Amino acid sequence: MRLTLTQRLSLVFAILLLVCCGTSAWMQVRSNQMHELEVVQGLSRDLASHIAKETVLMDTHGLMPNAVRELFSQLMLVNPSVEVYLLDTTGKVVGNAAPEGKMRREQVDLAPIQRLLRGDALPILGDDPRSLDGRKVFSAAPLQVNGKPAGYLYVVLFSEERDRFAERGATSAALNTALLSIGLVALLCLIAGLTAFALITRPLRRLTDTVSRFDIDGVPVEPPASTGVEKTASHDEIAILDATFRQMQTRLSEQWRSLTRQDQERRELVANISHDLRTPLASLHGYLETLSLKDATLSPADRRRYLGIALDQSRKVGGLAQSLLELVRLEHGFVQPVLERFSLTDLVQDIFQKFELTAEARQVELKATFAPNVAAACADLGLIERVLTNLFDNALRHTPQGGEIELSLRPNGSFVEVTVSDTGPGIAAQLREGLFLRPFNIGGARRDGGLGLRIVHRILQLHGREIQLIDIPGRGASFRFSLPVDEHTAEQGVVRSMNLNSPGQ
């Protein structure tokens, strides 16, 4: 049988309540009995002394049987709840008025009698001569003959007649009323306890239901039962646990979605890199195979052309492999930026010189605009150079003939903003989401398998910065990021502009 926590708690509570009520009833009955014994013995404590003073039970010759029997008969007739016995100095019963065959003991323990005579606390129970192991309250008085101890007058205060009457009254209305009262109190306590358990465990049941319906994929469950303010102000451990679990659920769902998204992005990246590698490798293999099979029939010019194409495809494969290795090193923490102070304007001039011949061959103008007071940057020179190289490489491959690529530097507080824009086709709105995290195509041409911008994004993340795709009227794709500057090395002057490979120059 499987029980819920609430049911188990209720069952344990009911059992404990039953035990407690039974113990309480037994203790109450026992207490009443002891109180009754104490009262009866206290009231009749001197009964035996009065009898001994008023009646001569013994003479110099010993027991006076007729006087004893006559006295015993009169006492038991007047008060049937008592039994009177005469004991010698050793506790042996030497006189009684019990019917034939009723006596079960011939000897009575004198220790309780001595305690009663000393005045010890009541009740004091002594041996019942009419029972083998029974003990009852009593009254006792010493007897003397000629100033010498001759025995004891022993009066049992609860006779057999009284015991039989008490047993017949065991099912009396008073006892039934007492038992009914105890049962009613137990029932009310049980109802109150079950109601309290239901109220106390309700948040726990709600939490259990929430946990059982928890979906790691982030399927929403019921809204949180309490706000952060209520959680802080509450001292209920279950309520705090409930709020904490909901926060953990939200974080786990977000992390799971992030991991799922990253896994999908990695799959797309691997698929696109595989595609980008397959094309140049197939071309490289084809031209090398042609050179191998037709070497004797190819002219020197064809041979040089085939070798040039093969080398170009080999460089593409090497570039993709290098970019992939660089991205892995960046994303797994193998590369950490080493901050240093350097001049951004000098770095831009180096970048322009690197792409000067390529831009001239494609008839693309390179333009740089520097605002006044451009301070030296504080970053990793090599990594920032890689950022600008990737942005320029992408811009050159997607800027049409006669177009323009512009880089501008503009101070913005304790940072300097770097903007790289071109006059190419730009990036469509549907491709902008996750632009720096997943591969993409523009007009059927792949931008380095998506690795270039991903590397840029990761490098700037290592510097604590972000790159943004912005819209500039009349321009294509425009990227902007900022770098912290060394404010003590600001370059004074006016706006400077530098043009390279302008058509017609």
C-alpha positions as CSV (number, residue, x, y, z in Angstrom):
1,M,0.0,0.0,0.0
2,R,1.5,3.3,-1.1
3,L,0.5,6.3,0.9
4,T,1.3,10.0,0.3
5,L,3.3,12.0,2.7
6,T,0.1,13.7,4.0
7,Q,-1.5,10.3,4.5
8,R,1.5,8.9,6.3
9,L,1.7,11.9,8.6
10,S,-2.1,11.7,9.3
11,L,-1.8,8.0,10.1
12,V,1.1,8.5,12.4
13,F,-0.7,11.4,14.1
14,A,-3.9,9.3,14.5
15,I,-1.8,6.5,16.1
16,L,0.0,8.9,18.4
17,L,-3.3,10.6,19.3
18,L,-4.8,7.2,20.1
19,V,-1.9,6.2,22.3
20,C,-1.9,9.6,24.1
21,C,-5.6,9.5,24.7
22,G,-5.4,5.9,26.0
23,T,-2.5,6.8,28.3
24,S,-4.3,10.0,29.4
25,A,-7.4,8.0,30.2
26,W,-5.5,5.3,32.1
27,M,-3.6,8.0,34.1
28,Q,-6.8,9.8,34.8
29,V,-8.5,6.6,36.1
30,R,-5.4,5.7,38.0
31,S,-5.1,9.2,39.5
32,N,-8.8,9.1,40.6
33,Q,-8.3,5.7,42.1
34,M,-5.2,6.8,44.1
35,H,-7.0,10.0,45.2
36,E,-10.0,7.9,46.3
37,L,-7.7,5.6,48.2
38,E,-5.9,8.5,49.8
39,V,-9.2,10.1,50.9
40,V,-10.7,6.9,52.3
41,Q,-7.5,6.0,54.2
42,G,-7.1,9.5,55.4
43,L,-10.7,9.6,56.8
44,S,-10.4,6.1,58.3
45,R,-6.8,6.3,59.5
46,D,-7.8,6.3,63.2
47,L,-10.7,3.9,62.9
48,A,-8.7,0.9,64.3
49,S,-7.4,3.1,67.2
50,H,-11.0,4.0,68.2
51,I,-12.1,0.4,68.1
52,A,-9.1,-0.7,70.1
53,K,-9.9,1.9,72.8
54,E,-13.6,1.2,73.0
55,T,-13.5,-2.6,72.9
56,V,-11.6,-5.2,75.0
57,L,-10.5,-7.8,72.5
58,M,-7.8,-9.5,74.6
59,D,-7.1,-10.3,78.2
60,T,-4.2,-11.9,80.1
61,H,-5.2,-15.2,78.7
62,G,-5.0,-14.0,75.1
63,L,-7.8,-13.5,72.5
64,M,-11.4,-13.3,73.6
65,P,-13.1,-15.2,70.7
66,N,-16.7,-14.4,71.5
67,A,-15.9,-10.6,71.9
68,V,-13.9,-10.5,68.7
69,R,-16.5,-12.4,66.6
70,E,-19.3,-10.3,68.0
71,L,-17.5,-7.0,67.3
72,F,-16.5,-8.1,63.9
73,S,-20.0,-9.1,63.0
74,Q,-21.4,-5.8,64.3
75,L,-18.8,-3.7,62.4
76,M,-19.3,-5.5,59.1
77,L,-23.0,-5.3,59.5
78,V,-22.9,-1.5,60.1
79,N,-20.3,-0.9,57.4
80,P,-20.0,-3.7,54.9
81,S,-17.1,-2.0,53.1
82,V,-14.7,-2.9,55.9
83,E,-13.2,-6.1,57.1
84,V,-11.6,-6.5,60.6
85,Y,-8.8,-8.8,61.5
86,L,-6.8,-9.4,64.6
87,L,-3.0,-10.0,64.2
88,D,-0.4,-11.2,66.6
89,T,3.0,-9.5,66.9
90,T,4.4,-11.4,63.9
91,G,1.5,-10.5,61.6
92,K,-0.3,-13.8,61.8
93,V,-4.1,-13.6,61.5
94,V,-5.4,-14.9,64.9
95,G,-9.0,-13.6,64.6
96,N,-11.4,-12.8,61.9
97,A,-15.1,-13.0,60.9
98,A,-14.7,-14.2,57.4
99,P,-16.9,-17.0,56.1
100,E,-15.6,-20.5,55.9
101,G,-13.1,-20.9,53.0
102,K,-12.6,-17.1,52.3
103,M,-9.3,-16.7,53.9
104,R,-6.3,-16.9,51.5
105,R,-3.5,-15.7,53.7
106,E,-2.5,-16.5,57.2
107,Q,0.2,-13.9,57.4
108,V,0.1,-10.1,56.8
109,D,3.2,-8.1,56.1
110,L,3.9,-5.7,59.0
111,A,6.0,-3.2,57.0
112,P,3.0,-1.2,55.6
113,I,1.5,-1.2,59.1
114,Q,4.7,0.3,60.6
115,R,4.7,3.0,57.8
116,L,1.1,3.9,58.6
117,L,1.8,4.1,62.3
118,R,4.9,6.4,61.5
119,G,2.6,8.7,59.6
120,D,4.1,8.3,56.1
121,A,2.4,9.8,53.1
122,L,-0.9,8.2,52.0
123,P,-2.1,6.0,50.4
124,I,-0.3,3.0,51.9
125,L,-1.4,-0.4,50.7
126,G,-1.3,-3.5,52.8
127,D,-1.9,-7.2,52.3
128,D,-5.5,-8.4,51.8
129,P,-6.1,-11.6,53.8
130,R,-8.8,-12.7,51.4
131,S,-6.5,-12.5,48.3
132,L,-3.2,-14.2,47.5
133,D,-1.7,-11.1,45.9
134,G,-4.2,-8.3,46.5
135,R,-3.3,-5.1,48.3
136,K,-5.7,-2.6,49.8
137,V,-5.9,0.5,52.0
138,F,-6.3,-0.2,55.7
139,S,-6.3,1.2,59.2
140,A,-4.3,-0.4,62.0
141,A,-3.7,0.1,65.7
142,P,-1.4,-1.7,68.1
143,L,-2.9,-3.8,70.9
144,Q,-1.3,-4.2,74.4
145,V,-1.9,-6.4,77.4
146,N,-0.5,-5.3,80.7
147,G,1.6,-2.7,78.9
148,K,3.2,-5.2,76.6
149,P,2.6,-5.5,72.8
150,A,0.1,-8.2,72.1
151,G,-0.7,-7.7,68.4
152,Y,-2.5,-5.4,66.0
153,L,-6.1,-4.6,65.0
154,Y,-6.1,-4.6,61.2
155,V,-9.0,-3.1,59.4
156,V,-9.2,-3.5,55.5
157,L,-11.2,-0.5,54.3
158,F,-12.4,-2.0,51.0
159,S,-14.1,-5.3,51.6
160,E,-15.0,-8.0,49.0
161,E,-18.6,-6.7,49.0
162,R,-17.4,-3.2,48.0
163,D,-15.2,-4.7,45.2
164,R,-18.1,-6.6,43.8
165,F,-20.3,-3.5,43.8
166,A,-17.5,-1.5,42.1
167,E,-17.2,-4.2,39.4
168,R,-20.9,-4.1,38.7
169,G,-20.6,-0.3,38.3
170,A,-17.7,-0.6,35.8
171,T,-20.2,0.0,32.9
172,S,-22.2,2.6,34.8
173,A,-23.5,5.8,33.1
174,A,-20.7,7.9,34.8
175,L,-18.0,5.7,33.3
176,N,-19.7,5.6,29.9
177,T,-19.9,9.4,30.0
178,A,-16.2,9.7,30.8
179,L,-15.3,7.4,28.0
180,L,-17.5,9.2,25.6
181,S,-16.0,12.5,26.5
182,I,-12.5,11.2,25.9
183,G,-13.6,9.7,22.6
184,L,-15.2,13.0,21.5
185,V,-12.1,15.0,22.5
186,A,-9.9,12.5,20.6
187,L,-12.1,12.8,17.5
188,L,-12.0,16.6,17.6
189,C,-8.2,16.6,18.0
190,L,-8.0,14.1,15.0
191,I,-10.1,16.4,12.8
192,A,-8.1,19.4,13.8
193,G,-4.8,17.6,13.3
194,L,-5.8,16.3,9.8
195,T,-6.9,19.8,8.8
196,A,-3.7,21.3,10.1
197,F,-1.6,18.7,8.2
198,A,-3.6,19.4,5.0
199,L,-3.0,23.2,5.3
200,I,0.7,22.8,6.2
201,T,1.5,20.3,3.4
202,R,-0.5,22.2,0.7
203,P,2.6,24.2,-0.4
204,L,4.6,21.0,-0.4
205,R,1.9,19.3,-2.6
206,R,2.0,22.2,-4.9
207,L,5.7,22.1,-5.1
208,T,5.6,18.3,-5.7
209,D,3.1,18.9,-8.6
210,T,5.4,21.6,-10.0
211,V,8.4,19.3,-9.8
212,S,6.5,16.4,-11.4
213,R,5.5,18.6,-14.3
214,F,9.0,20.2,-14.7
215,D,10.1,20.2,-18.3
216,I,13.8,20.9,-19.0
217,D,12.8,22.2,-22.5
218,G,11.2,25.1,-20.8
219,V,7.6,24.4,-21.3
220,P,6.0,26.9,-18.9
221,V,4.1,25.7,-15.8
222,E,1.9,27.6,-13.5
223,P,3.2,31.1,-12.6
224,P,5.2,31.5,-9.4
225,A,3.0,31.6,-6.3
226,S,5.0,34.4,-4.7
227,T,7.3,37.2,-5.8
228,G,10.9,37.7,-4.7
229,V,9.7,40.2,-2.0
230,E,7.3,37.7,-0.5
231,K,10.0,35.1,-0.5
232,T,12.3,37.4,1.4
233,A,9.7,38.3,3.9
234,S,8.4,34.8,4.4
235,H,9.8,32.5,7.1
236,D,8.0,29.4,5.8
237,E,10.7,26.9,4.7
238,I,8.4,25.2,2.2
239,A,7.5,28.5,0.6
240,I,11.1,29.5,0.4
241,L,11.9,26.1,-1.2
242,D,9.1,26.5,-3.7
243,A,10.3,30.0,-4.8
244,T,13.9,28.8,-4.9
245,F,12.9,25.8,-7.1
246,R,11.0,28.0,-9.5
247,Q,14.1,30.2,-9.8
248,M,16.2,27.2,-10.4
249,Q,13.7,25.9,-13.0
250,T,13.9,29.2,-14.8
251,R,17.6,29.2,-14.8
252,L,17.8,25.5,-15.9
253,S,15.4,26.1,-18.7
254,E,17.3,29.2,-19.9
255,Q,20.6,27.2,-19.7
256,W,19.1,24.3,-21.5
257,R,17.7,26.4,-24.3
258,S,21.1,28.1,-24.5
259,L,22.9,24.8,-24.8
260,T,20.4,23.6,-27.3
261,R,20.8,26.7,-29.4
262,Q,24.6,26.4,-29.1
263,D,24.5,22.8,-30.1
264,Q,22.3,23.7,-33.2
265,E,24.7,26.5,-34.1
266,R,27.7,24.1,-33.8
267,R,25.9,21.6,-36.0
268,E,25.3,24.4,-38.6
269,L,28.8,25.5,-38.3
270,V,30.2,22.0,-38.9
271,A,27.8,21.5,-41.8
272,N,28.8,24.8,-43.4
273,I,32.5,24.3,-42.8
274,S,32.2,20.8,-44.3
275,H,30.5,22.3,-47.3
276,D,33.2,25.1,-47.6
277,L,36.0,22.5,-47.3
278,R,34.4,20.1,-49.7
279,T,34.3,22.6,-52.6
280,P,37.9,23.7,-52.6
281,L,39.1,20.2,-51.8
282,A,37.2,18.8,-54.7
283,S,38.5,21.5,-57.0
284,L,42.1,21.0,-55.7
285,H,41.8,17.2,-56.2
286,G,40.4,17.6,-59.7
287,Y,43.1,19.9,-61.0
288,L,45.9,17.8,-59.4
289,E,44.4,14.7,-60.9
290,T,44.2,16.5,-64.3
291,L,47.9,17.5,-64.0
292,S,48.8,13.9,-63.1
293,L,46.9,12.3,-66.0
294,K,47.5,14.8,-68.7
295,D,50.9,16.1,-67.8
296,A,52.4,15.0,-71.1
297,T,49.7,16.7,-73.2
298,L,49.4,20.0,-71.2
299,S,51.0,23.1,-72.5
300,P,53.2,25.1,-70.0
301,A,50.6,27.8,-69.8
302,D,47.8,25.4,-69.0
303,R,50.1,23.6,-66.5
304,R,50.8,27.0,-64.7
305,R,47.1,27.9,-64.7
306,Y,46.1,24.6,-63.2
307,L,48.8,24.8,-60.6
308,G,47.7,28.4,-59.8
309,I,44.1,27.3,-59.3
310,A,45.2,24.4,-57.1
311,L,47.3,26.7,-55.0
312,D,44.5,29.1,-54.6
313,Q,42.1,26.3,-53.4
314,S,44.8,25.1,-51.1
315,R,45.1,28.5,-49.5
316,K,41.3,28.6,-49.0
317,V,41.4,25.2,-47.2
318,G,44.3,26.4,-45.1
319,G,42.5,29.7,-44.2
320,L,39.4,27.8,-43.1
321,A,41.4,25.4,-41.0
322,Q,43.3,28.3,-39.4
323,S,40.1,30.1,-38.7
324,L,38.5,27.1,-37.2
325,L,41.6,26.4,-35.0
326,E,41.6,30.0,-33.9
327,L,37.9,29.9,-33.0
328,V,38.4,26.7,-30.9
329,R,41.2,28.3,-29.0
330,L,39.2,31.4,-28.3
331,E,36.0,29.6,-27.2
332,H,37.8,27.2,-24.9
333,G,39.8,29.8,-23.1
334,F,43.2,29.0,-24.5
335,V,43.6,32.7,-25.5
336,Q,43.5,35.5,-23.0
337,P,44.0,39.1,-23.9
338,V,47.2,40.9,-22.8
339,L,46.2,44.5,-22.3
340,E,48.6,47.2,-23.6
341,R,48.4,50.8,-24.7
342,F,48.6,51.4,-28.5
343,S,47.6,54.0,-31.1
344,L,44.5,53.1,-33.0
345,T,45.4,55.4,-35.9
346,D,48.7,53.6,-36.4
347,L,46.9,50.3,-36.3
348,V,44.4,51.5,-38.9
349,Q,47.2,52.6,-41.2
350,D,48.8,49.1,-40.9
351,I,45.4,47.5,-41.8
352,F,45.0,49.8,-44.8
353,Q,48.5,48.9,-46.0
354,K,47.7,45.2,-45.6
355,F,44.6,45.4,-47.9
356,E,45.9,48.1,-50.2
357,L,46.8,45.8,-53.1
358,T,43.6,43.7,-52.8
359,A,41.4,46.8,-52.7
360,E,43.2,48.3,-55.7
361,A,42.7,45.1,-57.7
362,R,39.0,45.2,-57.0
363,Q,38.8,48.9,-57.5
364,V,37.4,49.5,-54.0
365,E,38.2,52.7,-52.1
366,L,39.5,52.5,-48.5
367,K,38.7,55.5,-46.4
368,A,39.5,56.4,-42.8
369,T,38.1,59.2,-40.7
370,F,39.6,60.1,-37.3
371,A,37.7,62.5,-34.9
372,P,39.7,64.9,-32.7
373,N,41.2,63.8,-29.4
374,V,41.3,60.1,-30.2
375,A,43.1,58.6,-27.3
376,A,45.3,55.5,-27.4
377,A,43.4,52.3,-26.8
378,C,44.0,49.8,-23.9
379,A,43.5,46.3,-25.3
380,D,45.3,43.4,-26.8
381,L,47.0,44.8,-30.0
382,G,47.2,41.4,-31.8
383,L,43.6,40.5,-31.1
384,I,42.2,43.9,-32.1
385,E,44.2,43.7,-35.3
386,R,42.6,40.3,-36.0
387,V,39.1,42.0,-35.4
388,L,39.8,44.7,-38.0
389,T,41.4,42.2,-40.4
390,N,38.2,40.0,-40.4
391,L,35.9,43.0,-40.8
392,F,37.9,44.4,-43.7
393,D,38.2,40.9,-45.3
394,N,34.4,40.5,-45.2
395,A,33.8,44.0,-46.5
396,L,36.2,43.6,-49.4
397,R,34.6,40.3,-50.5
398,H,31.1,41.8,-50.5
399,T,31.7,45.4,-51.8
400,P,31.1,45.7,-55.5
401,Q,33.6,47.2,-57.9
402,G,33.8,51.0,-57.5
403,G,32.5,50.7,-53.9
404,E,33.9,52.1,-50.7
405,I,34.9,50.8,-47.3
406,E,35.1,53.3,-44.5
407,L,36.6,53.1,-41.0
408,S,35.9,55.8,-38.5
409,L,37.2,56.5,-34.9
410,R,35.2,58.6,-32.6
411,P,35.7,59.3,-28.8
412,N,32.7,58.4,-26.6
413,G,33.5,59.1,-22.9
414,S,36.1,56.7,-21.7
415,F,35.8,54.6,-24.8
416,V,36.6,55.1,-28.5
417,E,34.0,53.9,-31.1
418,V,35.3,52.0,-34.1
419,T,32.9,51.8,-37.1
420,V,33.6,49.8,-40.3
421,S,31.1,50.2,-43.1
422,D,30.9,49.3,-46.8
423,T,28.7,50.0,-49.8
424,G,27.9,46.4,-50.4
425,P,24.4,44.8,-50.4
426,G,24.2,44.8,-46.6
427,I,22.6,42.0,-44.5
428,A,18.9,41.2,-44.7
429,A,16.7,41.5,-41.6
430,Q,16.0,37.7,-41.5
431,L,19.8,37.0,-41.2
432,R,20.5,39.4,-38.4
433,E,19.3,37.3,-35.5
434,G,22.3,35.3,-34.2
435,L,24.5,37.0,-36.8
436,F,27.7,36.6,-34.7
437,L,26.9,33.1,-33.6
438,R,25.9,31.2,-36.6
439,P,26.9,30.8,-40.3
440,F,25.0,32.8,-42.9
441,N,24.9,33.5,-46.6
442,I,24.6,36.8,-48.4
443,G,23.5,36.6,-52.1
444,G,24.6,33.0,-52.3
445,A,28.2,33.8,-51.2
446,R,29.4,32.5,-47.8
447,R,31.3,34.9,-45.5
448,D,34.1,32.5,-44.5
449,G,31.7,29.9,-43.3
450,G,30.5,32.4,-40.6
451,L,33.8,32.0,-38.8
452,G,35.1,35.6,-39.3
453,L,32.3,37.4,-37.5
454,R,32.2,34.7,-34.9
455,I,35.9,35.2,-34.1
456,V,35.4,39.0,-33.9
457,H,32.5,38.5,-31.5
458,R,34.5,36.2,-29.3
459,I,37.6,38.4,-29.2
460,L,35.5,41.4,-28.2
461,Q,33.8,39.3,-25.5
462,L,37.2,38.5,-24.0
463,H,37.7,42.3,-23.8
464,G,34.3,42.7,-22.1
465,R,32.9,44.5,-25.2
466,E,30.2,43.8,-27.8
467,I,30.0,44.3,-31.6
468,Q,26.8,45.6,-33.2
469,L,25.4,45.7,-36.7
470,I,24.0,49.2,-37.2
471,D,22.1,50.9,-40.0
472,I,23.8,53.9,-41.7
473,P,21.8,55.6,-44.5
474,G,23.5,55.0,-47.9
475,R,25.7,52.2,-46.6
476,G,25.6,48.5,-46.7
477,A,26.8,46.4,-43.8
478,S,28.1,48.6,-40.9
479,F,29.7,47.2,-37.7
480,R,30.5,49.2,-34.6
481,F,32.3,48.3,-31.4
482,S,34.1,50.3,-28.7
483,L,37.4,49.9,-26.8
484,P,38.6,51.4,-23.5
485,V,41.1,54.2,-23.9
486,D,44.1,55.5,-22.0
487,E,42.8,59.0,-21.2
488,H,46.3,60.4,-20.6
489,T,47.4,59.9,-24.3
490,A,44.7,61.7,-26.3
491,E,45.8,62.7,-29.8
492,Q,45.1,66.4,-30.3
493,G,44.0,67.8,-33.7
494,V,41.2,68.1,-36.1
495,V,39.3,65.5,-38.0
496,R,41.6,63.7,-40.4
497,S,40.7,61.6,-43.4
498,M,42.8,59.2,-45.4
499,N,41.8,57.7,-48.8
500,L,43.5,54.8,-50.5
501,N,42.9,53.5,-54.0
502,S,40.4,56.1,-55.0
503,P,39.3,55.6,-58.6
504,G,41.0,58.0,-60.9
505,Q,44.0,58.6,-58.6
